[in-house]
Amino acid sequence: MQEYYFSIHITYQDFEALYRGSVRNVQVVADSGKSIRLPAIKFVPWLSQLGIRGRFKLTLTTENKFVSLEKTA
């Protein structure tokens, strides 16, 4: 398993593009410096009127398949 930690701040208005179909992926830079792209839909559980803010841990298999996304702070 591979784990990546990152911070994210996306406004509600920017994330709203997901519902209009113009945004499908979110690209983040992990603390390690690695650039990672993942489906925006994975962040929906943490969407509020402020958007999405916080620290997250992404877990992938050794084949880079999604395992989990957890909010850590």
N, C-alpha and C positions, 0 to 999 in steps of 0.2 A: 504494500500500500504506500501511496505517496500522499503527504499532507502539505497543504499550502495555506499560509495565513496572509490576510490582506485586510485593508480598510477600504470602505466604500462610502460615498456620499452622492446619491442621485436624487434630484428633486422629484416631487410627484409629477410635475409637468413633463419632465424629461422621460420619466418611466411610463407615463401615459401613452407614449408613442407605441409601446408594446401592444396596447389594446387596439390601436389603429392599424397595426400590422407593419409599421415602418421600421420597427426595431425587433430583432429576434435574438441577438446575442449581446452580452455585456462583456467587455474586455477589462480585465484588472491586472495590476502588477503586484505579484506576491512580494512579501518582505524579502525573499531571496533574490528578487530582481527579475524573475521569470514572468513573462507576459502570458496570461491565460484567458481564453475566451470560453464562455459557457452560456447556455440558454438563459435568457432573461427571466423566463417563467420560473426558474428555480428560486428567484428572490421574492416571489409573490407573498409567501407567508409573512414576510417582514415589512411589507408595504404599509405605510401609514399616510396621513395627510401631509406629513413632512417629507415623504419619499422613503428612501432606504438609506439608513446611516448605521455605521457600526463596524465592528471587527468580525471577520468570519474565518472559519476553517473549512477548506475544501479538501475532501478525501477522494482520491482516484485510485483505480487499480494500477498495477504495473503496466497495463496496456492503455492507460489514460482514459479508462471508462469511468463515468461518474458513479460514486458510491454515496456520498452525502455532502451536505452543506449545512454547517451549524453556525449560529451566531454566538460569538464568544464574549462580546461586550457591546 
